[in-house]
Amino acid sequence: MKSPLNQRLCDKKNRFIKIKAKEKIPLEKNWTTENNYSFDNQNLLDWVSQGGNVGLLTGYNDLLVIDFDDLNFQNKYLPQLPKTLMQKSGSGGLHLIYKTDTPESFKILDDEKNTLADIQGQGKQIIISPSVHPNGKQYAFINDLDINFIPIAELKALFSDYLKTKKIQKKNSLVKPDLVTILKRYNVDTSKNPTQCPWHDSKGGKCFSYRENEQYFNCFHCGKGGDVINFVMEAEKCDFKKACEILQIKPNQPNLPNQPNLPNKPNLSEKEKALEIEKLLLRERPKVSQMKFGIHKEVFYFGTSLFDEKKKIPAIITSERKLYFKRKKNEDYIRDDFDLYYRYDFEHDILDNHISVEAIRTFVKNEEEDLTFQDIFEQIVSLNKKYMYYVDEESHYLVALNIMASYFLPCFSAIGRLFLEAEKGSGKTRQCTIMKLLCCNSIMSADITKSSFFRVMESTCGTLIIDDFDSLSEEEKTSVLQHYKTGYKAGSKSIRTGDQGARSQDAFRNYGHVIMNNTEGLDDISKDRSKFLPIIKHSGKVTVSELDEKSKVWQDLTDKLTILALLNWRKVKDTYSTLKTKFNARRNEITKAELTLAHLINDEVYSKVEAFFEQTLEKRDYKDLEGDWEFNAIQIMLEAKQKKFQLKHDIASKVAQKLYGNKTNFDSNENVDNQAHKISVRLGKIFNNYPFLEHTKPKNVSHYRIKDETQFLSFLEARGWLGMLGGLGWLGQLKVLKYYFSEKKVMSENDIIQKFDEGFFNKLRTEGYIRHTKGGFALNYET
């Protein structure tokens, strides 16, 4: 059955919602996060077939729609916009459907605050055909064009006359040269407005706008803006005074505008200057640390907050059972006695859990109970089993070890992110809540503004738990993803604009623990930094207890974990530095923290968790490779009898047919032949760097020949691909087998079965490809 929805919108990444018949009101609540559907969802199709209206969610799949409300405004700007898929609404206005880099939502208003157009992005929707408008007229698409791309900066620049931009206040009566004249002098193309920004490239070259009447400019991509003096300051990288000199502006005041009155310099003698310099060089720069926790002068410490008559007092507790506190700036024993320099006080108020004052008192007095890694590990596993269902024991082990690792963060050089691969209704929110209750200084809130996000992360070094990444605003997503990608390694920093504006930069320490889930998966960089915990939706026959967040057991375990870290941090640090895992490079970085703690618990836990990591990471890699053009091309070459291939006909076309031939729709809605052309262009760039391939172009058609099959297979082994070539034909398997025998002359039966399968081994013996010899089996090269 053909979908009643426009075929250009039939993309699995797009989401649709039910709208009441002949209305604009969504039928179901929570439509932005839960009650939305793919284009082929039968529930949605039934609704439309029964006469219900349907809405397209914007923001998803980077979709953005310009919804014109004013005919004159529409006629003015329509010719200036890139051509794209377009719909006429029941009221007669046009909907222009685009993809963009940042799908923001905002309104275009005139001076009387009348709406000229709605820019529908994140969290919005538009009614689409075959819906019926409340006035009885039907929505209809008026062209069949591809969905075009428009950068959000260029869109804002086009509508800049109607958008509020930051203007430079006039604090003086300086006579300035014309802005447009100066723009031309600096080779800015003023034949169009908006135009290309002089400080960076952009796809359409239309993100920089200027207003001749008001004499100021603004770039909606990089954010630079101001008057002619600001432009020259940016262009010449100079200060205000120098820009005025370049523009031949003579200030009519003793002090230049925006320049402070500077005090007179003291007249120091050469001897006094030398003494001052000697004094400044007596002490090294203090190392700035985080108050949350760390290792300072071979002492482990946790940050905390105490209270005196309702006043919060920042404090730290150390592994030496000492407590240091700060009452005010001139009474800071943390800095004066412990010699710890820090930028921000501990942000206790935003955390979801923290060590209790009772536990601090018990530890300082040396009255805590005996604690072991195994006892606490088993307590966490037992709790998690009570509230969560997993088909295997190892998933509970990973949860427990990940929680424990959050308390030993300063002992590790890296901490891999934990990503929950979960479908709706599987219990991912419940698992996130358990980890919120037990992880060190957890923050299960995404409602942190962009300006404060990195300061909060530095002051708390908290465990950031994102239960539903998809529901965040674009601004929040940007901050979280930057933290997710960069903050997994100790010493990592994020550079942000400081309080003094664009010329002031602050570096925030963002090393920290992150747990996240979302329904759309991760990009490649984020995957590379992640461990994966699959959570499946269990049947109704499985029962788990109702989660009691108010139970005392959570605080009790939090206290024990904090004290365990204070008592055993050195053991963990030393074990981490000497432990040799079976993983290499990035896999070692993201798994070593949990494996270190598993090693300190017992051998059985270590071996099970190690095998779990190996299984989930390999499954992730294989899943990623299933749709990879290069991987599929390699598989085709390996299975072929010939060694010489025509790039498009023998390889790219077969890859396109395999991946897209059985699909009626994919990302760009192009046919298989067009997709094959794209694949051949991409593979050509890759293959030209392969040392084992010889490239020729008879009659201007690219051919590649495998000139060294052993080097070819060695390359696949180095990439880790030999073990992932599932579904290889008989010939391909024989080539791989020959390569393995070239490395060692004899292989055991178990080795061959492990690398292939038992059926392949039996066929090798039956048809005489291998023969029994001392120590195992050898390859029969004559066969």
C-alpha positions in Angstrom: 0.0 0.0 0.0 1.4 3.4 -1.1 1.8 5.9 1.8 -0.6 8.8 1.6 2.3 11.1 2.8 4.6 12.9 0.4 7.3 10.6 -0.7 10.0 13.2 -0.1 9.1 13.0 3.6 9.1 9.2 3.8 12.4 9.0 5.7 12.8 6.8 8.7 14.4 9.7 10.6 11.3 11.9 10.1 8.5 11.8 12.7 4.8 12.4 12.3 1.9 13.0 14.8 -1.8 12.6 14.8 -3.8 15.8 14.5 -7.5 16.1 15.1 -9.6 16.0 11.9 -10.0 19.4 10.3 -8.1 21.0 13.2 -4.5 22.0 14.1 -4.5 20.5 17.6 -2.4 17.3 18.3 -4.5 14.4 19.3 -2.1 13.0 21.8 0.0 14.5 24.6 3.8 14.4 24.8 3.9 14.3 21.0 7.4 15.9 20.9 9.0 13.0 22.8 6.8 9.9 22.8 3.6 9.9 20.8 5.1 10.3 17.3 5.4 7.9 14.5 7.5 6.9 11.5 6.0 7.4 8.0 5.1 3.7 7.7 3.6 3.2 11.1 0.3 1.3 10.6 -1.4 3.2 13.5 -0.6 6.5 11.8 -1.7 5.3 8.4 -5.0 4.0 9.8 -5.6 7.4 11.4 -5.0 9.3 8.1 -7.2 6.8 6.1 -10.0 7.5 8.5 -9.9 11.3 7.8 -7.6 12.4 10.6 -5.1 15.2 10.0 -1.3 14.6 10.2 1.6 16.8 11.4 5.3 16.7 10.5 7.6 17.2 13.5 10.2 19.8 12.8 13.6 19.7 14.5 13.8 15.9 14.0 16.2 14.9 11.2 17.3 18.6 11.2 14.1 19.7 9.5 13.1 23.3 9.5 10.0 24.9 7.9 9.4 28.5 6.9 5.6 29.1 7.5 4.6 32.4 5.8 1.7 34.3 7.4 1.9 37.5 5.4 1.5 37.5 1.5 3.5 40.7 0.9 6.4 39.4 3.1 6.1 36.0 1.3 6.3 37.6 -2.2 9.3 39.7 -1.1 11.5 36.9 0.2 10.4 33.8 -1.7 12.7 34.6 -4.7 15.6 35.0 -2.4 15.3 31.6 -0.7 16.7 28.3 -2.1 14.2 26.2 -4.0 12.9 23.3 -2.0 9.9 21.1 -1.3 7.0 23.4 -0.8 3.4 23.0 0.4 0.4 25.4 0.2 -1.6 25.4 3.4 -5.4 25.5 3.6 -5.2 29.3 4.4 -3.1 29.9 1.2 0.3 30.6 2.8 3.3 28.6 1.8 5.4 26.1 3.8 9.0 25.8 2.7 10.6 22.6 4.0 14.4 22.6 4.5 17.2 20.8 6.3 19.5 22.9 8.4 22.5 22.7 10.8 20.6 24.1 13.8 16.8 23.8 13.6 15.9 26.7 15.9 12.3 28.0 16.2 11.6 31.8 16.1 9.1 34.3 14.8 9.5 37.1 12.2 7.4 40.1 13.5 6.8 43.5 12.1 6.9 46.8 14.1 3.3 46.2 15.3 4.3 42.7 16.5 2.2 41.0 13.8 3.5 37.7 12.7 5.0 37.7 9.2 6.4 34.2 9.3 7.0 31.4 11.7 10.3 29.5 11.6 9.4 26.1 12.8 12.3 24.1 14.3 12.9 22.1 17.4 9.7 21.3 19.4 7.3 22.4 16.6 5.1 20.8 13.9 3.3 21.7 10.7 0.1 20.3 9.3 0.8 18.5 6.0 -1.1 17.0 3.1 -3.5 15.1 2.9 -4.8 17.1 6.0 -7.8 19.5 5.8 -7.7 23.0 7.1 -10.4 24.2 9.6 -11.8 26.3 6.7 -12.4 23.1 4.7 -9.6 23.5 2.2 -7.0 20.8 1.8 -3.2 21.2 2.3 -1.3 20.4 -0.9 2.3 20.1 -2.1 2.8 22.3 -5.1 6.2 20.9 -6.3 8.2 17.7 -6.1 11.6 19.1 -5.4 14.3 17.6 -3.1 14.4 19.0 0.5 17.2 21.6 0.2 19.7 22.7 2.9 19.9 26.2 4.3 22.3 27.2 7.1 20.4 28.8 10.0 22.9 31.7 10.0 22.1 32.5 6.4 18.4 32.4 7.1 18.8 34.8 10.1 20.9 37.1 7.9 18.2 37.2 5.2 15.6 38.2 7.8 18.0 40.4 9.8 15.9 43.6 9.3 13.2 41.9 11.5 15.4 40.2 14.1 16.8 41.8 17.2 20.6 42.0 17.0 23.1 43.4 19.5 23.8 47.0 18.6 26.8 49.0 19.7 25.6 51.9 21.9 26.8 55.3 20.8 28.7 56.7 23.7 30.3 59.5 21.7 29.8 61.9 18.9 32.7 60.6 16.7 32.3 61.3 13.0 32.8 57.9 11.3 33.3 56.9 7.7 30.5 55.1 5.8 30.3 51.4 6.8 29.7 50.2 3.2 32.7 52.1 1.9 34.9 50.4 4.5 33.4 47.0 3.7 34.3 47.4 0.1 37.8 48.4 1.0 38.2 45.1 2.9 36.8 43.2 -0.2 33.4 42.4 1.2 31.0 41.8 -1.6 28.4 44.5 -1.1 26.5 43.7 -4.4 24.2 41.6 -2.2 22.9 41.8 1.3 23.2 39.4 3.2 26.6 38.5 1.8 29.7 36.3 2.6 31.3 36.9 6.0 35.0 38.0 5.6 36.1 35.9 8.5 34.9 32.4 7.6 33.5 30.3 4.8 29.8 29.3 4.6 27.9 27.1 2.3 25.7 29.7 0.7 27.8 32.8 1.5 24.8 34.7 2.9 25.3 34.9 6.7 26.7 38.5 7.0 24.2 41.4 6.9 24.7 45.1 7.2 22.3 48.1 7.5 23.3 51.2 5.7 20.9 53.5 7.5 21.9 52.4 11.0 25.6 51.8 10.1 26.1 48.5 11.7 26.8 44.9 10.7 26.1 41.4 12.1 27.2 37.9 11.2 24.6 35.3 12.2 27.2 32.5 11.9 30.2 33.7 14.0 28.4 36.3 16.0 30.6 39.2 15.2 28.8 42.6 14.9 29.0 46.3 15.6 29.8 49.6 13.8 32.6 50.5 11.4 35.1 50.7 14.3 34.3 47.3 15.5 34.6 46.0 11.9 38.2 47.3 11.6 39.1 46.1 15.1 38.1 42.6 13.9 39.7 42.9 10.5 43.0 44.2 11.7 43.0 42.4 15.1 43.7 45.7 16.8 42.4 47.8 19.7 40.0 50.7 19.6 42.7 53.4 19.4 44.5 51.7 16.4 41.2 51.2 14.6 40.4 54.9 15.0 43.9 55.7 13.6 43.3 53.5 10.5 39.9 55.1 9.9 41.4 58.6 10.5 38.9 59.3 13.3 40.0 62.0 15.7 38.4 61.7 19.1 37.0 64.9 20.5 37.4 63.8 24.1 40.6 63.5 26.2 39.9 59.8 26.7 38.8 57.5 23.9 35.3 56.1 24.2 35.0 52.8 26.1 38.6 53.2 27.4 39.1 53.3 31.2 40.9 56.2 32.9 44.2 54.6 33.8 45.9 55.5 37.1 49.4 57.1 36.9 52.2 54.5 36.9 54.3 54.6 40.0 57.8 55.8 39.5 59.9 52.8 40.6 63.7 53.0 40.7 65.6 50.3 38.9 66.6 48.8 42.2 62.9 48.8 43.4 61.9 47.1 40.1 64.6 44.5 40.5 63.4 43.7 44.1 59.8 43.5 42.8 60.8 41.0 40.1 62.8 38.9 42.5 59.8 38.8 44.9 57.5 37.7 42.0 59.9 34.9 41.0 60.2 33.4 44.5 57.1 31.2 44.2 55.9 28.9 41.4 52.4 29.4 40.0 49.9 27.5 42.1 48.3 24.5 40.3 44.6 25.2 40.1 42.6 22.1 41.1 38.9 21.2 41.4 37.3 21.4 44.7 35.0 18.4 44.0 37.7 15.7 44.4 41.3 14.9 43.4 44.7 13.9 44.5 46.8 16.8 46.0 50.3 16.3 47.3 49.7 12.5 47.5 46.5 13.0 49.5 43.0 12.1 48.2 40.2 14.5 49.0 36.4 15.0 48.4 34.7 18.3 48.3 31.6 18.8 50.4 29.5 21.5 52.1 28.8 22.0 55.8 26.2 24.3 57.4 26.5 26.8 60.3 23.3 28.6 61.2 21.9 28.1 57.7 25.0 29.4 56.1 26.8 27.1 53.6 30.4 26.5 54.3 32.6 24.9 51.6 34.8 22.1 52.9 37.0 19.2 51.9 37.6 15.8 53.6 40.9 14.1 53.0 42.2 10.6 53.1 44.3 11.6 56.1 41.0 12.0 58.0 41.3 15.8 58.1 38.6 18.4 57.4 39.4 21.8 55.9 36.8 24.6 55.4 36.3 28.1 54.1 34.2 30.6 56.0 35.0 33.6 53.8 37.7 34.8 51.4 40.1 35.8 54.2 39.4 32.7 56.2 40.1 29.9 53.8 41.8 27.0 55.4 41.4 24.9 52.3 43.8 27.2 50.5 45.9 28.4 53.5 46.4 25.1 55.4 45.9 22.4 52.7 47.4 24.6 50.0 44.7 23.8 47.5 43.9 26.5 44.9 40.5 26.3 43.2 38.3 28.6 41.1 34.8 27.6 42.2 33.3 26.6 45.5 31.6 23.2 45.6 28.1 23.4 44.1 26.4 21.1 46.6 22.9 22.4 46.0 22.6 21.0 42.4 23.6 17.4 43.2 21.2 14.6 43.5 23.3 12.7 46.1 26.3 13.3 48.3 28.1 12.0 51.4 26.2 12.6 54.7 27.6 14.7 57.5 27.2 11.7 59.8 29.5 9.7 57.5 32.1 12.5 57.5 32.0 12.6 61.3 32.4 8.8 61.5 35.4 8.8 59.1 37.2 11.8 60.7 36.9 10.0 64.1 38.2 6.7 62.6 35.0 4.9 63.6 33.8 3.6 60.2 33.0 -0.1 59.7 35.3 -2.4 57.8 34.6 -2.1 54.0 35.8 -4.3 51.1 35.4 -3.9 47.4 33.6 -7.2 47.1 31.0 -6.5 49.8 30.0 -3.1 48.3 30.0 -4.6 44.8 27.7 -7.4 45.9 25.4 -4.9 47.7 25.0 -2.8 44.5 24.4 -5.8 42.3 21.8 -7.1 44.7 20.0 -3.8 44.7 20.1 -3.5 40.9 18.7 -7.0 40.5 15.8 -6.0 42.8 14.7 -3.1 40.5 16.1 -4.0 37.1 15.8 -7.1 34.8 18.7 -8.2 32.6 19.0 -11.5 30.8 22.6 -11.9 32.0 24.5 -11.4 35.2 27.2 -9.3 33.6 24.9 -6.3 32.9 24.4 -5.9 36.6 28.1 -6.3 37.1 28.8 -3.4 34.7 26.3 -1.2 36.4 27.8 -1.8 39.8 31.4 -1.3 38.6 30.4 1.9 36.7 28.9 3.3 39.9 32.0 2.4 41.9 34.3 3.9 39.3 32.7 7.3 39.6 34.2 7.6 43.1 37.7 6.9 42.0 37.8 9.3 39.0 41.1 11.0 40.0 42.8 7.6 40.0 42.1 7.1 36.3 43.5 8.7 33.2 40.2 8.2 31.3 36.7 7.1 32.0 34.5 5.7 29.2 31.0 7.1 28.8 28.2 4.6 29.5 25.5 4.5 26.9 22.2 2.7 27.5 21.0 1.1 24.3 17.4 0.9 25.2 14.0 0.8 23.6 10.9 2.6 25.0 9.4 0.8 28.0 12.6 -1.2 28.7 13.3 0.5 32.1 16.1 2.9 31.0 14.7 5.7 33.1 14.6 3.4 36.1 18.2 2.4 35.5 19.2 6.1 35.2 17.4 6.8 38.5 19.3 4.0 40.3 22.6 5.4 39.1 21.5 8.9 40.1 20.9 7.6 43.6 24.3 5.9 43.8 26.9 7.6 41.5 29.3 10.1 43.0 27.8 13.6 43.0 25.2 12.8 40.4 23.3 15.4 38.4 20.3 14.0 36.6 19.1 17.3 35.2 19.7 18.7 31.7 18.2 22.0 32.7 21.6 23.7 33.0 22.1 26.9 31.0 24.9 27.0 28.4 26.7 29.8 30.3 26.8 27.8 33.6 27.2 24.3 32.3 31.0 24.1 32.2 31.4 25.9 35.5 29.0 23.4 37.2 31.0 20.5 35.7 34.3 21.9 36.9 33.1 22.7 40.5 31.3 19.3 41.0 33.1 17.0 38.6 29.7 15.4 38.9 28.2 12.3 37.2 26.1 13.8 34.5 23.1 11.5 33.8 21.0 12.3 30.7 17.9 10.2 30.7 16.5 11.4 27.4 19.0 13.3 25.2 16.5 13.7 22.4 14.3 15.9 24.5 17.0 18.5 25.2 17.1 21.9 23.5 19.7 22.4 20.8 21.7 24.6 23.1 21.7 22.0 25.8 22.6 19.2 23.3 25.6 21.2 22.1 27.0 21.6 25.7 26.3 18.0 26.6 27.9 16.5 23.4 31.0 18.6 23.8 31.3 17.4 27.4 30.6 13.8 26.3 33.2 13.8 23.5 36.1 15.7 25.3 35.6 15.2 29.0 36.4 11.4 29.1 40.1 12.0 29.6 41.8 13.5 32.6 43.2 16.9 32.0 40.7 17.7 29.2 39.4 21.3 29.0 36.7 23.2 27.2 37.5 26.8 26.1 34.5 29.1 26.5 34.0 32.9 26.1 34.7 34.5 29.4 32.8 37.2 31.4 34.8 40.0 29.6 33.3 39.2 26.2 34.8 37.8 23.0 38.4 38.8 23.8 38.3 36.9 27.1 38.6 33.1 27.1 38.1 30.8 30.1 39.4 27.2 30.2 37.1 24.8 32.1 38.2 21.4 33.4 35.6 19.0 32.1 36.9 15.6 33.0 33.9 13.7 34.4 31.6 10.7 34.3 28.6 10.6 31.9 25.7 8.2 31.6 23.3 8.8 28.7 20.6 7.3 26.5 18.7 8.4 23.5 16.6 6.7 20.9 18.6 7.9 17.8 22.0 6.5 18.8 25.3 8.2 18.8 27.6 9.8 16.2 30.9 8.0 15.4 33.1 10.1 17.7 30.8 9.6 20.7 30.5 5.9 20.0 34.3 5.7 20.1 34.2 7.0 23.7 31.4 4.8 24.9 30.7 1.5 26.6 27.3 0.0 25.8 24.7 -1.5 28.1 21.8 -3.1 26.2 18.4 -3.0 27.9 15.7 -5.0 26.4 12.0 -4.7 27.0 11.0 -7.7 29.1 7.7 -9.6 29.1 5.0 -9.0 31.6 5.9 -12.3 33.3 9.1 -10.7 34.7 8.4 -8.8 37.9 10.7 -6.2 39.6 10.1 -4.2 42.7 8.8 -0.7 42.7 11.7 1.7 43.1 11.7 3.4 46.5 13.9 6.5 46.1 13.3 7.5 49.8 14.9 4.4 51.2 17.9 4.9 53.5 19.8 2.2 51.6 20.8 4.7 48.9 22.5 7.2 51.3 24.1 4.3 53.2 25.7 3.0 50.1 26.8 6.5 49.0 28.5 7.0 52.3 30.2 3.6 52.1 31.4 4.2 48.6 32.9 7.6 49.5 34.7 6.2 52.5 35.9 3.2 50.4 37.5 5.7 48.0 39.2 7.7 50.8 40.7 4.4 52.3 41.6 2.6 49.1 42.4 5.3 46.4 46.1 4.5 46.3 45.5 0.7 45.8 43.1 1.6 42.9 45.6 4.1 41.4 48.5 1.6 41.5 46.4 -1.3 40.1 45.2 0.9 37.3 48.7 1.9 36.3 50.0 -1.7 36.3 47.0 -3.6 35.0 47.4 -5.1 31.5 44.0 -5.7 29.8 43.4 -7.6 26.5 42.2 -4.5 24.9 44.2 -2.0 22.9 44.2 1.8 22.4 40.7 3.4 22.8 39.0 0.2 24.0 41.5 0.0 26.8 40.9 3.6 27.7 37.1 3.3 28.0 37.1 -0.1 29.9 40.1 0.0 32.1 38.5 1.8 35.0 35.8 -0.8 35.6 38.3 -3.7 34.9 40.6 -2.3 37.5 37.9 -2.5 40.2 36.8 -5.9 38.9 40.4 -7.1 39.3 40.3 -5.9 43.0 37.0 -7.8 43.6 37.9 -11.3 42.3 39.1 -13.1 39.1 35.6 -14.4 38.2 34.1 -10.9 38.1 37.1 -9.7 36.1 36.8 -12.5 33.4 33.0 -12.1 33.1 33.2 -8.3 32.7 36.1 -8.5 30.3 34.1 -11.0 28.1 31.0 -8.8 28.3 33.0 -5.8 27.1 34.5 -7.8 24.3 31.1 -9.0 23.2 29.2 -5.7 23.3 32.0 -3.7 21.7 32.5 -6.2 18.8 28.7 -6.3 18.3 28.7 -2.5 18.1 31.5 -2.5 15.6 29.9 -5.2 13.4 26.6 -3.4 13.5 28.3 -0.2 12.4 30.1 -1.9 9.5 26.9 -3.5 8.0 26.1 -0.3 6.2 29.7 0.8 5.6 30.6 1.3 1.9 34.3 0.5 2.3 33.6 -2.7 4.4 31.1 -4.0 1.9 33.4 -3.2 -1.0 36.2 -5.2 0.6 33.8 -8.2 1.2 32.9 -8.1 -2.5 36.5 -8.0 -3.7 37.4 -10.9 -1.3 34.6 -13.1 -2.6 35.4 -12.5 -6.3 37.5 -14.9 -8.5 39.2 -12.1 -10.4 41.8 -9.8 -9.0 41.0 -6.8 -11.3 37.9 -4.8 -10.8 36.1 -1.9 -12.6 35.3 0.4 -9.8 31.7 1.3 -10.5 30.5 -1.8 -12.4 32.2 -4.5 -10.3 32.2 -2.9 -6.9 30.1 0.3 -6.3 27.0 -1.0 -8.2 27.0 -4.2 -6.2 27.4 -2.3 -2.9 24.5 0.0 -3.8 22.4 -3.0 -4.8 23.2 -4.8 -1.6 22.5 -1.8 0.7 19.7 0.0 -1.2 18.3 -2.3 -3.8 15.6 -3.8 -1.7 14.5 -0.5 -0.2 11.8 1.8 -1.7 13.2 4.7 0.1 16.5 5.9 1.6 18.0 9.2 2.8 18.2 11.1 -0.4 15.4 9.3 -2.3 17.7 8.6 -5.2 17.7 5.4 -7.3 20.4 2.7 -6.9 22.4 3.9 -9.9 22.8 7.4 -8.6 23.8 6.0 -5.2 26.3 3.7 -7.0 27.9 6.8 -8.5 28.3 8.4 -5.0 29.8 5.2 -3.7 32.3 4.9 -6.5 33.5 8.5 -6.0 34.0 7.9 -2.2 35.7 4.5 -2.7 38.0 5.9 -5.4 39.4 8.3 -2.8 39.9 5.5 -0.3 41.3 2.9 -2.7 44.0 5.4 -4.0 45.6 5.2 -0.6 45.7 1.4 -0.4 49.3 0.1 -1.1 48.1 -3.3 -2.1 45.9 -2.0 -5.0 47.2 -0.9 -8.4 45.1 1.9 -10.1 44.7 2.2 -13.8 42.2 4.2 -16.0 41.8 2.7 -19.4 39.4 4.8 -21.5 39.1 7.1 -18.4 37.3 4.3 -16.4 38.9 3.5 -13.0 40.1 -0.1 -12.5 41.8 -1.5 -9.4 43.9 -4.7 -9.3 44.9 -6.6 -6.1 48.7 -6.8 -6.6 49.5 -8.4 -3.2 46.7 -10.6 -1.7 48.7 -11.3 1.5 49.2 -7.6 2.1 45.5 -7.1 1.4 44.5 -9.7 4.1 47.1 -8.4 6.5 45.5 -4.9 6.2 42.0 -6.4 7.0 43.5 -8.2 10.0 45.1 -4.9 11.2 41.7 -3.2 10.9 40.1 -5.9 12.9 37.8 -6.8 9.9 38.8 -10.4 9.3 36.8 -11.7 12.2 33.7 -9.6 11.1 33.4 -10.8 7.5 30.3 -12.8 8.3 28.5 -14.5 5.3 31.6 -14.8 3.2 31.3 -17.3 0.4 33.4 -20.5 0.0 36.1 -18.7 -2.1 36.4 -15.8 0.3 36.7 -18.2 3.2 39.5 -20.1 1.4 41.5 -16.9 0.8 41.2 -16.0 4.5 42.2 -19.6 5.5 45.3 -19.5 3.2 46.3 -16.2 4.9 46.0 -17.7 8.4 48.2 -20.7 7.3 50.8 -18.3 5.8 51.3 -17.0 9.3 51.5 -20.4 11.0 52.0 -23.6 9.1 49.8 -25.8 11.4 46.4 -24.9 12.9 44.4 -27.0 15.4 40.9 -28.1 14.8 39.6 -25.7 17.5 41.4 -22.8 15.9 39.8 -23.4 12.5 36.3 -23.8 13.9 36.7 -20.7 16.1 37.8 -18.6 13.2 35.1 -20.0 10.8 32.7 -22.7 11.8 32.4 -26.5 12.2 30.6 -26.9 8.8 33.5 -25.2 7.0 36.1 -27.3 8.8 34.3 -30.6 7.9 34.1 -29.5 4.2 37.8 -28.7 4.2 38.6 -32.3 5.5 36.1 -34.0 3.2 37.3 -32.3 0.0 41.0 -32.6 0.9 41.9 -28.9 1.4 43.6 -29.7 4.7 45.5 -32.8 6.0 46.2 -34.1 9.4 49.7 -33.6 10.6 51.7 -33.4 13.8 50.2 -30.8 16.0 47.0 -30.2 14.1 46.2 -29.6 10.4 48.2 -28.2 7.5 46.9 -26.7 4.2 47.0 -29.0 1.2 48.3 -26.5 -1.4 48.0 -28.9 -4.3 44.2 -29.0 -3.8 
